[in-house]
Structures are given as structure tokens and as C-alpha cells.
Amino acid sequence: MFRLCLLILTPFTLALFASGSERPVSFIHDVMPHLQKAGCAAGNCHAKPEGQNNFKLSVFGYDPANDYHEIMRDDRGRRVFLAAPEESLLLKKATGSVPHEGGARIAKGSLPYQLIITWLQQGAPAKLADEATLLRVAVTPRESIYKKGQKQPLKVVATYSGGKTQDVTALTEFLSQDKEIAQVDEHGLVEVGSTSGEGVVLVRFMGHVDVARITVPADKLLPNDKYVQLPANNEVDRLVHARHQKLGLLPSETCTDEEFIRRASLDAIGLLPTPERAKAFLTDARPDKRDLYIRELLEHPNYADHWAVKWGDLIRPNPSRVGVKPVYLLDQWLREAFRQNMPYDEMVKQLLTAEGSTHEHGPVAIFRDKREAIDASAFVSQIFLGVRLDCAKCHHHPSEKWTQEDYYQLAAFFGQMGRKGQAISAPISGEPEYWWYSGKGQVQHPITEAVMVPKPPDGPEMPYVAGQDPRARLTDWMASSDNPFFAKAIVNRLWSEFLGRGIVDPVDDFRVSNPPTNPALLDWLAQDFIAHGYDLKHLIRTILSSRTYQLSAQPNEHNLTDTKNFSRSIKRRLSAEVLLDALGDLTGVRETFSGLPPGSRAVQTWNHKLDSTFLDAFGRPNASMECPCERERKSSVIQALHLMNSNDLQAKLNAKEGKISALVKSNLTEPQLVQEIYLAAYNRLPKADELQTALKFYNSPGTSRQTATEDLTWALINSAEFVFNH
């Protein structure tokens, strides 16, 4: 999108030209902001990776030294003509005086035009003496409640070293991230739409960002007593209810016992409750039976396997790269960590400070995969801090404050690793490799070649100290109670597992321009997690015990369109391993996996090379791709067709030693048989109309008790109620 910058008024430029003074013009603070506002440093123009017509600027001005060199020195300095500034190619292109693919960007005689002329007349200095450094930008109003259709101008103020502030609204780029909530024009004028909810407007100036949060309540707010009457099982509910009241949302009713036992079991341990356990729970009259059931789940043997699979998705290396044995050892280490309920901070410390042989200690496989310090930087920040630093590897992050220095300073924690042995393993019989802290090595900035001092994002510098592994200092910083990322990242990740969406979403994308939907809830969960010694089971118990987790998926008139504020349960497709195990439990016929003992569950698989068409169809990630491997939660036509036409599923249904055949041979009446199948598949009894429909299977001409039972079970399996968790 091109725009003609006819007039850009800022206090700087007004003061410069209104008085006719010759104030020194700053390349960084005066010239580059105008070029950026004109779109010259945009990603579709001269800030493309390859530049445009042999002229390349940095994205958002993250590298002013290189930008200055491009303008003044590149291509033999042909872009500027200090003896006659008006004849400079820089201005002739920008004004359209000579052919320019981007068209006219700055009008002749305008303030930006005169500003650049003055800068050139002053000798085009790269930097002024005692030039202040831009520290941050702030937008006002930063958070406010708006009426539908309301208009509101935003103001952006930049703060510089020495305490100087400057109104830079006219030079700021504005972007609405929720256009259905509010639009914003290039001058910062917000126009609220006709949809209730919350949106974010991103403001960006010279590599610094801030956000304005736009809250648009429902047309009719509910009286306070509606929220006072809502039951709250713990602090989670109170914080969620406060958010709902602000937005005019009313949460759905609490889910039924039938929904709860199935939902909690599948979410916490990846298993369908047995019909016997479901019957016992449904007839249990104790008022605290849900809390008791949650505690029972967290002691189940399948708990460790279920969560090891989830963490394997995030950190499992490619076995073709590091070898099968290291991947297996890492998987077994994860399962044992969850069996012991190892505190999360200790678990991460052991992973990130691992040393030894890749054939003896599982966590060392991570370093065999992330061989270079610069690869470890992006991995550690995304998985354990919830921060995506990838962009900063090459340039300033487009919607955050992170720079290349941030990226390579984090990498420096891993810059003194020593290694010996075979580098890339043969798939099965490769040699071991040994990793250790060597006390030697460094990480350099790719542009300035400066040696990086270890420093975590938003943390203090931690210079190398002889004999001290910098990785241990990093993990100690992570576990400190005032760390802005570590605890929040894991509680947000687990919240997403149970509620279907993170408080920050995506879960590993914490940034100013992607704020949490409920900051108070995220803060409380993190502090409670720290206060309880980073106990993962405590965190899970807290979430599952909340009424928020136990809400029905059925919306009401007040939360029908809400998908971000947890006012109702979100239906989630079962993961590949959980669904395959559910089929095995329902039919009594387990899948067979090469290399695993007979009767093994799908959640015990540890390698994507263990052949399974079913797991691949339902989204098992391929570890040959770069982790973290997030699961695709949406259903697909392939999945539906697989369940409908799978020969393996049909073999499970008519297996002579399976549960279906056993039910058929039992003394159960046909209505009782239908009830057992419903309990096994849905953990509830059939409704009256469902029972009557099911019995028709047995009354159809040419069917036997066996085929009718198989058909009924097949129909239940191919329903959303079975494939999704409610």
C-alpha cells in the first residue's frame, strides 16, 4: 500500500522550520522516522530481504548504521549530492521526479522534504554529538472501555535517555490486530466497530512497540448480583468472573457429571474412564467427588506417559539426526520425570545443563540436535520462556522490542559447550557423542562481530565466570520468583491444554503486541505455581478444580460469540495417541507397534518412525521437522474417511477376543447391551430417543446380534461426541 506523505507535523519538525533555525538534524531521530512513515523501510519495499533495486534498508530501522551506509556510501554514494541536496537521487526518487517503482512518497516542499534537505546541507552526519537514545514508546489511552461506533485518537510519546520526551504520533505506524473490533487509520484515529469484545492496536516507532487495548462491552451489561451469585471453586473462577463482568459475558452452566468424568480423564491422563468407573462416579453422592476424582487421576500410571508424549512433541529430536538410542533415552527420562512429579524448575534445569554421553543420559540428545549455540537460543526462548526470538536472529523483531543482541546474548549461555565423538549419528548403530561445559568459546554478533555477554531476555547481563557453567546461571534466573516469563509460559501452556486456548495465544508467543486476555489470571496462576514449588500436579489440580474448567460447552445468549475469555468449554479433538487408545479400550483390541511389547498403548510410543497410519492421519508430528511440533487441533476429511473406512477398525470391532464379541455373547438384554456401549464410548447412558434408535439396529432385516452391535459401535465411534472432548 503506497501513500503520499504531504505533511507530517511533529514538535521536532515544527520547531525546526517554524523558527527558521538551523538545529542539528539527527539521522536516527529525524530522517529515518520520516522514511519509515513514507513506507521506504517497509517489508514490501526497500526492507525486503533482498532489498529493492539494489537499495536495502533494515526492517523498522533496526540497523541505523547499515541504513546510513546504504544511503551515503553504497553504490559509490550516488544517492546523495551534498553540494546540491535538491539533486540527490534519494529525494528525486522519493518525490517521483525520476521514475520510482514505489511512486511519489514525499511531496516537494513538505516538512519531511525540507528536513532531509537541511540534514544534507549540514553534511549528513551519521550521529550527533551527545545524541540521546530512544528508550521506549508509550501510547495513550493504553487501555480503555469504548462504546460501539466511538472514535478515539491515540497519542504516542517517545522517551529518550536523559529524560527527554517527544510526541511522535504523526510518525508512528498503527495496526489493528482485531479489525472486527476496531479499525485505526495512519494518523492513529481509532474507530470502534459494532462487535463486542476486546481488540489490540499495535503502535510501532523506530523498532519500539506498545499496544492500546480496546474493550467493547456487550450492549446490555448484566447486574452485579448475577456475578455475585456465580459459584467460585477457587481464585481462578473469581478472576475469570471479574473479566466476564467487565465484558458483559455470563458463563455457561456447570457441565454434567457425565461430561466431567470423561473430560477430566481424557485431559489429565489420556484415557477413557471404564464403564465401571463411570457408573460408580455417576452414583456417588459425595459433594466433593469431583475433587476426589481429580486426585485419583493424578496418581494414575498413565499420567506420566500422557504428559511425556506432549513434552516429546516439544523437545524430541529427529532420530535420523541424533540416533535412535538418544531419542529413546530422552523419552524414558521424560516419563520418569513425570512419574516422580519432578518440580518443573528442576526438570528444566536438568534438561538445559545436561552433560555426558548421548548413549547414557537422555537430555544430552537435545544438544546433539541443537548443535550450535545460535540454534539453542530460539529453542530455549520459545519452549521455556514463551518468547519467539526467531525473527531477531536476522533483524529486529517486527512486533516486539527484541533485537539481534537479545538473540545472540541468549545464545551466549550455550557458547562454552565442548563436544567429542561422532557428530551426526547413523540411525541405529551410531557412536555416542560426549557433551560438557568446557569453559571455552564465545558467541559473536553476526553484524558487529562483537563478543556477546550472556544475558537472558529482559534479564541482567551474566558475564562468564571461570569454572561456572553459564547454563546453570540461566536456569537459576529462570526459576527466580520475579522472572517475567518462565512460570507464566508453563502455566499458560497447561491452561491451553485444558481450556483449548492459552491466556496468551499462541502459547509460545508472549509479546507486548500479543497481550494476555486476562493478565490478572495469568499472574495469579504463575505466582501460585511458584509458591507451590513448581509442582505440575498442583497446577493441574488447580485448573481442573475450577468451575471455569468444568463449564458446559453449551453457550447461552450472553456468551454465544465468545471464544477468548473462557466463558464456556471449547470442544477439542482428541490427540492421535489418545484417540487410538480410546478405540483400543472400547473394542478391547490394542494396536500393535513394532519394537514395543504386546498390549502397549499408543501413548507409550516414542518415535514417529514407529509405523502407524492412524497416528499419522490424526496429526502425530514428524520429528524430522524442526521442533517445537505443535499439534494441529482441527479435524480433517482424511481423519473422517479413515474412521469410516478403516479395515483395522473393522477388525477390532469383529475380533473374536474383543469386547464387542464378549458383550454379544453375554446374557445382557439388547437395551442393557446398548447401555454398556454408551457407557464405554460416551461415559453416559443413552437418552430415551437414542435408546430407541439404537435398538433399531437389532431389528433390521438380515442383521445378527453381532453385526448390529458392531454397527452401533461403529456409529458411535464416528460421532463428534466420541472424537471430541466436551
C-alpha positions in Angstrom: 0.0 0.0 0.0 1.5 3.3 -1.1 0.7 6.7 0.5 1.9 10.2 -0.3 3.4 11.9 2.7 2.4 15.6 2.0 2.7 16.8 5.6 4.0 15.2 8.8 3.9 17.6 11.7 5.9 16.8 14.8 7.2 19.1 17.6 10.7 18.4 16.2 9.9 19.5 12.6 7.7 22.3 13.6 10.3 23.8 15.9 12.9 23.4 13.2 11.1 25.1 10.4 8.7 27.5 12.1 11.6 29.3 13.7 13.9 29.1 10.7 16.6 27.8 13.0 19.4 25.5 11.9 19.0 23.0 14.7 21.2 20.0 14.0 19.2 17.3 12.3 19.5 13.7 13.5 19.6 10.9 11.0 18.3 8.4 13.5 15.6 10.5 15.2 14.6 12.8 12.3 15.4 11.4 8.9 14.8 7.6 9.4 11.3 8.1 11.1 10.1 10.0 8.1 11.5 7.5 5.6 9.7 4.8 7.6 6.4 6.7 7.7 6.7 7.1 3.9 6.9 3.3 3.6 10.5 3.2 2.4 11.6 0.8 5.2 8.6 -1.5 4.8 8.8 -5.2 4.2 7.3 -4.8 0.7 9.7 -2.1 -0.3 13.4 -1.5 0.4 13.3 -3.5 3.6 12.7 -6.8 1.8 15.4 -9.4 2.5 16.9 -8.7 -0.9 16.1 -5.0 -0.9 14.6 -3.2 -3.9 16.5 -2.2 -7.0 19.9 -2.6 -5.2 18.8 -0.3 -2.3 18.2 -2.1 1.0 17.1 -0.7 4.3 16.6 -2.5 7.6 13.1 -3.5 8.7 11.7 -0.8 11.1 15.2 0.8 11.2 16.6 -1.8 13.5 20.1 -1.3 12.0 20.6 2.5 11.5 24.3 2.2 10.9 23.7 0.0 7.9 20.9 2.2 6.7 23.2 5.2 6.8 25.8 3.3 4.9 23.3 2.3 2.2 22.1 5.9 1.8 25.5 7.6 2.0 28.2 5.1 0.8 26.6 2.2 -1.1 26.7 2.3 -4.9 29.6 4.8 -4.8 27.5 7.3 -2.9 25.2 8.1 -5.9 22.1 8.5 -3.8 23.1 11.8 -2.2 24.6 15.1 -3.6 25.8 17.2 -0.7 26.8 20.1 -3.0 23.2 20.4 -4.3 20.9 18.5 -1.9 17.8 19.0 -4.1 19.5 17.0 -6.8 20.1 14.0 -4.6 18.7 10.7 -6.0 17.3 10.0 -2.5 14.9 12.9 -2.9 14.3 12.7 -6.6 13.1 9.1 -6.2 11.0 9.8 -3.1 9.2 12.8 -4.8 8.7 11.0 -8.1 10.9 13.4 -10.0 12.6 10.5 -11.6 10.9 7.1 -12.3 10.4 5.2 -9.0 8.5 1.9 -8.7 7.1 3.0 -5.4 5.7 6.2 -6.8 5.9 9.6 -5.1 6.3 9.1 -1.3 7.2 12.6 -0.2 5.9 15.8 -1.6 8.3 18.6 -2.7 8.3 21.4 -0.2 6.7 19.4 2.6 8.2 19.3 6.0 9.8 15.9 5.5 11.3 17.1 2.3 12.8 20.2 3.9 14.0 18.2 6.9 16.1 15.9 4.6 17.4 18.9 2.7 18.6 20.5 5.9 20.2 17.3 7.0 22.1 17.1 3.7 23.1 20.8 4.0 24.5 20.0 7.4 26.8 17.4 5.9 24.5 14.4 6.5 26.1 13.4 9.8 25.5 9.8 10.9 25.2 10.8 14.6 25.1 14.0 16.5 27.2 14.8 19.5 25.7 13.6 22.8 22.7 12.2 20.8 20.0 10.8 23.1 19.0 7.1 22.8 15.4 6.1 22.2 14.3 4.0 25.2 10.6 3.3 24.7 7.3 4.5 23.3 4.0 4.7 25.2 0.5 5.0 23.8 -2.4 6.7 25.5 -5.1 5.8 26.2 -3.4 2.4 26.7 -6.5 0.6 28.0 -10.0 1.9 27.8 -13.6 0.9 27.5 -15.4 2.1 24.3 -18.9 2.3 23.0 -19.7 0.8 19.7 -19.1 3.3 16.9 -16.9 5.5 19.1 -13.9 7.3 17.7 -10.8 8.0 19.7 -7.4 9.5 18.7 -4.3 7.8 20.1 -1.2 9.6 21.2 2.3 8.2 21.1 5.1 9.6 23.2 8.7 8.5 22.9 11.1 8.7 25.8 14.8 9.2 25.3 17.8 8.9 27.5 18.3 11.9 29.7 14.5 12.1 30.4 13.5 13.9 27.2 10.1 13.0 25.8 8.6 13.7 22.3 5.2 13.3 20.7 5.8 11.0 17.8 2.2 10.2 16.9 2.5 11.6 13.4 5.5 9.3 12.7 4.1 6.2 14.3 2.7 3.2 12.4 -0.6 1.9 13.6 -2.1 -1.5 13.1 -5.3 -3.0 14.4 -4.9 -6.7 15.2 -8.7 -7.2 15.6 -10.3 -5.4 12.8 -13.8 -6.7 13.7 -13.5 -4.9 17.0 -11.8 -1.6 15.8 -10.1 0.0 12.8 -7.3 2.5 13.0 -6.1 4.9 10.4 -2.5 6.1 9.7 -2.9 9.1 12.0 -3.9 6.9 15.0 -7.7 7.6 14.9 -9.5 4.5 16.3 -13.0 3.8 15.1 -14.8 1.1 17.1 -17.0 -1.3 15.2 -20.3 -3.0 16.0 -18.9 -6.1 17.7 -18.4 -6.6 21.4 -15.2 -8.0 22.6 -11.6 -6.9 23.0 -9.1 -5.8 20.4 -5.5 -4.6 20.3 -4.0 -1.7 18.3 -0.3 -2.1 17.8 1.8 1.1 17.7 5.3 0.9 16.2 8.0 3.6 16.1 11.7 3.0 15.2 11.7 -0.6 16.4 9.8 0.1 19.6 6.2 -1.1 20.2 3.3 -0.6 22.5 -0.3 -1.6 22.4 -3.6 0.1 23.1 -6.3 -2.3 24.4 -9.8 -1.7 23.1 -12.6 -3.2 25.2 -16.1 -3.0 23.8 -18.7 -4.4 26.3 -21.9 -6.0 25.4 -24.8 -3.6 24.6 -26.5 -4.6 27.8 -24.4 -5.2 30.9 -25.8 -7.6 33.4 -26.5 -6.5 37.0 -23.8 -7.1 39.6 -25.8 -9.7 41.5 -25.6 -12.0 38.5 -21.9 -12.3 39.1 -22.1 -12.4 42.9 -24.3 -15.4 42.7 -21.9 -17.4 40.5 -20.2 -20.2 42.3 -16.4 -20.0 42.5 -14.4 -23.1 43.4 -11.1 -21.2 43.7 -9.3 -18.0 42.8 -9.3 -18.9 39.1 -13.1 -18.5 39.0 -13.1 -15.2 40.8 -10.6 -13.7 38.3 -12.4 -15.1 35.3 -15.8 -13.8 36.6 -14.3 -10.3 37.0 -13.3 -10.4 33.4 -16.7 -11.6 32.3 -18.4 -8.9 34.2 -16.2 -6.2 32.5 -17.2 -7.6 29.1 -20.8 -8.3 29.8 -20.4 -12.1 29.5 -22.2 -14.7 31.5 -20.5 -18.1 31.8 -22.4 -21.3 30.8 -23.8 -23.7 33.4 -21.5 -26.3 35.0 -21.1 -29.4 33.0 -22.8 -32.6 33.9 -21.1 -35.4 35.9 -21.1 -37.5 32.7 -19.3 -34.7 30.8 -16.9 -34.1 33.7 -15.6 -37.6 34.2 -14.9 -38.1 30.5 -13.4 -34.6 30.0 -11.1 -34.7 33.1 -9.9 -38.3 32.4 -9.1 -37.7 28.8 -7.4 -34.3 29.5 -5.4 -35.4 32.6 -4.3 -38.9 31.7 -5.4 -39.5 28.1 -7.8 -42.4 29.0 -11.5 -43.1 28.7 -13.0 -44.0 32.1 -14.1 -47.6 32.2 -17.9 -48.2 32.3 -17.5 -49.5 35.8 -15.7 -46.3 37.0 -18.2 -44.2 35.2 -21.1 -46.0 36.9 -19.5 -45.6 40.3 -18.9 -41.9 39.8 -22.4 -41.1 38.5 -24.0 -42.8 41.5 -21.6 -41.2 44.0 -23.5 -38.8 46.2 -20.5 -37.1 47.9 -20.4 -33.3 47.3 -16.6 -33.4 46.8 -16.5 -36.3 44.4 -15.1 -34.2 41.5 -12.1 -33.1 43.6 -11.5 -36.7 44.8 -11.7 -37.9 41.2 -9.1 -35.3 40.1 -6.7 -36.5 42.8 -7.3 -40.1 41.7 -6.5 -39.2 38.1 -3.2 -37.6 39.1 -2.0 -40.8 40.7 -2.9 -42.9 37.7 0.0 -44.7 35.9 -1.0 -43.3 32.5 -0.4 -39.8 33.8 3.4 -39.9 33.1 3.0 -41.5 29.6 0.3 -39.0 28.6 2.4 -35.9 29.5 5.6 -37.4 28.2 4.1 -37.5 24.8 3.1 -33.8 25.0 6.6 -32.8 26.0 8.1 -35.1 23.5 6.3 -33.1 20.8 8.2 -30.0 22.0 11.7 -31.3 22.5 12.1 -34.6 20.7 15.0 -34.6 18.3 15.0 -36.2 14.9 16.2 -39.8 15.3 17.7 -39.8 11.8 19.9 -36.9 13.0 20.8 -37.8 16.6 20.2 -41.6 16.5 17.5 -43.8 17.9 19.1 -44.6 21.2 19.5 -40.9 22.3 15.9 -40.3 21.4 14.7 -43.3 23.3 16.8 -42.4 26.4 15.3 -38.8 26.3 11.8 -40.2 26.1 12.4 -42.6 29.0 13.9 -39.7 31.1 10.8 -37.6 30.4 8.5 -40.4 31.5 10.4 -40.9 34.7 10.4 -37.2 35.5 6.6 -37.2 35.3 6.3 -40.4 37.3 8.3 -38.7 40.1 6.4 -35.4 39.6 9.8 -33.7 39.4 9.4 -30.0 40.1 9.3 -28.1 36.8 12.2 -25.8 37.5 14.4 -28.9 38.4 13.2 -30.7 35.2 14.2 -27.7 33.0 17.5 -27.3 34.8 18.4 -31.0 34.2 17.4 -30.6 30.5 19.4 -27.4 29.9 22.5 -28.2 31.9 22.9 -31.8 30.6 26.3 -33.3 30.2 27.7 -36.7 29.4 27.2 -39.4 26.7 24.3 -39.3 24.3 24.1 -43.1 24.9 23.8 -42.8 28.7 21.9 -39.6 29.6 18.7 -38.8 27.7 18.7 -34.9 28.0 22.1 -34.7 26.2 20.2 -35.6 23.0 18.9 -32.0 23.0 22.4 -30.6 22.5 23.3 -33.2 19.9 20.3 -31.9 17.9 20.7 -28.1 18.7 24.4 -28.3 18.0 25.2 -24.6 17.7 24.6 -22.0 20.4 22.6 -19.9 18.0 20.2 -22.8 17.5 19.7 -23.3 21.2 18.7 -19.7 21.6 15.5 -19.8 19.6 14.6 -23.3 21.1 15.1 -22.3 24.7 13.3 -19.0 24.4 10.2 -20.5 22.7 9.8 -23.6 24.8 10.7 -22.4 28.2 10.1 -18.6 28.1 7.2 -18.5 25.6 9.1 -15.9 23.5 9.6 -16.3 19.8 13.1 -14.8 19.2 13.4 -16.4 15.7 13.0 -13.1 13.8 15.7 -11.4 15.9 18.2 -13.9 14.6 18.4 -11.8 11.4 16.8 -8.4 12.2 14.8 -6.5 14.8 11.6 -8.4 15.7 8.7 -6.8 13.7 6.2 -6.6 16.6 8.4 -6.6 19.7 11.4 -5.0 21.3 13.8 -7.9 20.7 16.9 -7.2 18.8 19.8 -9.3 17.4 21.7 -8.5 20.6 18.9 -10.2 22.6 19.1 -13.3 20.4 22.8 -13.7 20.5 23.2 -12.8 24.1 20.8 -15.7 25.0 22.8 -17.9 22.6 26.0 -17.0 24.6 24.8 -19.1 27.5 25.5 -22.2 25.3 28.7 -20.9 23.7 31.1 -22.7 26.0 29.9 -26.3 25.4 32.6 -28.8 24.5 31.9 -32.0 22.5 33.7 -35.1 21.3 32.7 -38.1 19.3 30.6 -38.8 16.2 28.6 -35.6 15.3 25.7 -36.9 13.3 24.6 -40.3 14.3 23.7 -43.2 12.0 20.0 -44.0 12.6 20.5 -47.1 14.8 24.1 -48.1 15.5 25.8 -44.7 15.7 28.6 -43.9 18.0 28.0 -41.9 21.2 28.9 -38.2 21.5 30.0 -36.5 24.7 29.0 -33.0 25.7 30.2 -30.9 28.7 30.8 -27.4 29.9 34.3 -26.6 28.7 34.8 -23.0 29.9 36.0 -22.0 26.4 34.2 -20.5 23.5 32.2 -17.4 22.6 29.3 -16.1 20.5 29.7 -13.2 18.2 27.2 -10.7 16.8 26.8 -11.5 13.1 27.0 -7.9 12.0 29.2 -6.1 14.5 31.2 -9.2 15.4 31.2 -8.1 19.0 31.6 -10.9 21.6 28.3 -11.4 23.3 27.9 -11.3 27.1 25.3 -13.9 28.2 22.1 -12.1 29.0 18.5 -13.6 29.1 15.6 -11.6 27.6 14.7 -8.7 29.9 17.3 -10.1 32.4 20.7 -8.9 33.7 24.0 -9.4 32.0 25.8 -12.5 33.3 29.5 -12.3 32.2 31.4 -15.6 32.0 33.0 -16.6 35.3 35.7 -19.2 35.2 34.5 -22.6 36.5 30.8 -21.6 36.4 28.6 -23.1 33.8 26.6 -20.2 32.4 23.7 -22.6 31.6 23.2 -23.1 35.4 23.1 -19.4 35.9 20.4 -19.1 33.2 18.2 -21.8 34.8 18.7 -20.2 38.2 17.4 -16.9 36.7 14.5 -18.7 35.1 13.4 -20.2 38.4 13.6 -16.8 40.3 10.3 -15.6 41.6 10.4 -12.3 39.7 11.2 -13.9 36.3 8.8 -12.3 33.8 8.5 -15.4 31.5 9.3 -18.8 32.9 6.4 -19.6 35.2 3.9 -17.7 33.0 5.0 -19.7 30.0 4.3 -23.1 31.5 1.0 -22.2 33.3 -0.2 -20.7 30.0 0.8 -23.8 28.1 -1.0 -26.1 30.5 -4.0 -23.8 30.6 -4.3 -24.1 26.8 -4.1 -28.0 27.1 -7.2 -28.0 29.4 -9.2 -25.0 28.1 -8.4 -25.2 24.4 -6.8 -21.8 24.2 -4.0 -20.0 26.0 -4.5 -16.9 28.1 -1.7 -15.8 25.7 -2.4 -17.4 22.4 -0.4 -18.8 20.6 1.0 -20.2 23.8 4.7 -19.6 22.9 4.2 -16.0 21.6 4.5 -13.7 24.6 5.0 -10.2 23.4 3.7 -6.7 24.0 1.6 -6.8 20.9 0.0 -10.1 21.9 -1.2 -9.4 25.4 -3.0 -11.9 27.7 -6.7 -11.9 27.6 -6.8 -12.0 31.4 -3.5 -10.6 32.8 -4.6 -11.0 36.4 -5.4 -14.7 35.9 -2.1 -15.4 34.3 -0.2 -13.5 37.1 -2.0 -15.4 39.8 -1.6 -18.8 38.3 2.2 -18.2 37.8 2.7 -16.9 41.4 0.6 -19.8 42.8 2.7 -22.2 40.8 5.9 -20.7 42.1 4.6 -20.7 45.7 3.9 -24.4 45.5 7.4 -25.3 44.4 6.8 -25.5 40.6 4.5 -28.6 41.3 2.9 -29.5 38.0 0.3 -31.7 39.6 -0.7 -28.9 41.9 -1.1 -26.6 38.8 -3.2 -29.2 37.0 -5.3 -29.8 40.1 -5.9 -26.1 40.5 -7.1 -25.8 36.9 -9.3 -28.9 36.9 -10.9 -28.0 40.2 -12.1 -24.6 38.9 -15.6 -24.1 37.8 -14.2 -22.4 34.7 -12.7 -25.7 33.5 -15.9 -27.5 34.5 -18.2 -25.3 32.4 -20.5 -26.8 29.8 -19.7 -26.4 26.1 -23.3 -25.3 25.6 -23.4 -21.5 25.1 -26.0 -19.1 26.4 -27.3 -15.8 24.9 -24.6 -13.8 26.6 -21.5 -15.8 25.5 -22.5 -17.2 22.1 -19.7 -15.4 20.2 -17.0 -15.6 22.9 -14.0 -17.7 22.1 -11.3 -15.9 24.1 -12.5 -15.4 27.6 -13.3 -19.0 28.8 -17.0 -18.4 29.4 -17.7 -21.9 28.1 -15.9 -25.1 27.4 -14.3 -25.4 23.9 -14.7 -28.7 22.2 -11.3 -30.2 21.4 -10.5 -33.1 19.1 -8.7 -35.9 20.9 -5.0 -36.3 20.1 -3.9 -39.1 17.8 -2.5 -41.3 20.6 -5.4 -40.7 23.0 -8.0 -41.4 20.3 -6.2 -44.6 19.2 -6.0 -45.8 22.9 -9.7 -45.0 23.3 -10.6 -47.2 20.3 -8.5 -50.0 21.9 -10.2 -49.6 25.2 -13.7 -49.5 23.6 -13.1 -52.6 21.4 -10.7 -54.5 23.8 -8.2 -54.8 20.9 -4.9 -52.8 21.3 -2.8 -51.6 18.4 0.5 -53.5 17.8 3.6 -51.4 17.5 7.0 -52.7 16.2 9.6 -52.5 18.9 7.1 -52.3 21.8 5.7 -55.2 23.9 2.3 -56.6 23.0 -0.5 -54.7 24.6 1.4 -51.4 24.6 -0.6 -48.2 24.4 -0.2 -45.5 21.8 0.9 -43.1 24.4 3.9 -45.3 25.0 5.2 -44.8 21.5 8.4 -42.6 21.5 9.4 -42.3 17.9 7.5 -41.1 14.8 9.2 -43.9 12.8 7.1 -46.5 14.7 4.7 -47.2 11.8 1.1 -46.2 12.3 -1.2 -44.9 9.6 -3.8 -43.9 12.2 -1.4 -41.8 14.3 -0.1 -40.1 11.1 -3.6 -39.4 9.9 -4.6 -37.8 13.2 -1.7 -35.5 13.5 1.2 -37.2 15.1 4.1 -34.7 14.5 7.1 -35.8 12.4 10.2 -35.2 14.5 12.2 -34.7 11.3 10.6 -31.3 11.2 12.0 -28.5 13.4 10.5 -28.7 16.9 8.6 -27.5 18.7 6.0 -29.6 16.9 2.6 -28.1 17.9 -0.4 -30.4 17.1 -3.0 -29.3 14.6 -6.2 -29.5 16.6 -8.6 -29.2 13.7 -10.3 -32.2 12.1 -9.8 -33.1 8.5 -11.6 -35.0 5.8 -8.8 -37.6 5.9 -9.5 -38.3 9.5 -13.2 -38.7 8.9 -12.7 -41.0 6.0 -10.1 -43.0 7.9 -12.6 -43.7 10.8 -15.4 -44.5 8.3 -13.4 -46.9 6.1 -10.6 -48.3 8.2 -10.1 -52.0 7.9 -8.1 -52.0 11.1 -11.1 -50.6 13.0 -13.5 -53.2 11.5 -11.1 -55.9 12.6 -11.2 -54.5 16.1 -15.0 -54.5 16.1 -15.4 -58.1 15.0 -12.4 -59.6 16.8 -13.3 -62.9 18.5 -11.4 -62.0 21.6 -12.6 -58.4 21.7 -15.1 -56.6 24.0 -17.8 -56.4 21.3 -17.9 -60.2 20.9 -17.9 -60.6 24.7 -20.8 -58.3 25.0 -22.7 -60.1 22.3 -22.1 -63.5 24.0 -23.2 -62.1 27.4 -26.6 -62.5 29.0 -27.4 -58.8 28.7 -30.6 -57.9 27.0 -30.4 -55.7 24.0 -31.3 -52.5 25.9 -28.7 -53.4 28.5 -26.1 -54.0 25.8 -26.8 -50.6 24.3 -26.3 -49.0 27.7 -23.0 -50.7 28.2 -21.7 -49.5 24.8 -22.8 -45.9 25.5 -21.1 -46.1 28.9 -17.9 -47.3 27.3 -17.9 -44.8 24.5 -19.5 -41.7 26.0 -19.4 -42.4 29.8 -23.1 -41.8 29.9 -26.4 -43.7 29.5 -28.3 -43.3 26.3 -31.2 -40.9 26.2 -34.7 -42.4 25.6 -34.7 -41.4 21.9 -31.1 -42.6 21.5 -32.0 -46.0 23.0 -34.9 -46.4 20.6 -32.8 -45.5 17.6 -30.0 -47.9 18.8 -32.5 -50.8 19.2 -33.4 -50.4 15.5 -30.0 -51.8 14.7 -31.1 -55.1 16.2 -34.5 -55.1 14.4 -33.2 -54.5 10.9 -33.7 -57.4 8.5 -30.7 -59.6 7.9 -28.8 -58.5 10.9 -27.5 -60.6 13.7 -26.8 -59.6 17.3 -23.1 -59.5 16.4 -23.4 -57.3 13.3 -25.9 -55.0 14.9 -23.6 -54.4 17.9 -20.7 -53.8 15.6 -22.7 -51.3 13.5 -23.9 -49.5 16.6 -20.4 -49.2 18.0 -19.1 -48.0 14.6 -21.8 -45.3 14.5 -20.8 -44.1 18.0 -17.1 -44.0 17.1 -17.8 -41.9 14.0 -19.6 -39.3 16.0 -18.3 -35.9 17.2 -19.1 -36.9 20.8 -16.5 -39.7 20.6 -13.8 -37.9 18.6 -14.1 -34.6 20.6 -13.7 -33.9 24.2 -16.6 -31.9 25.6 
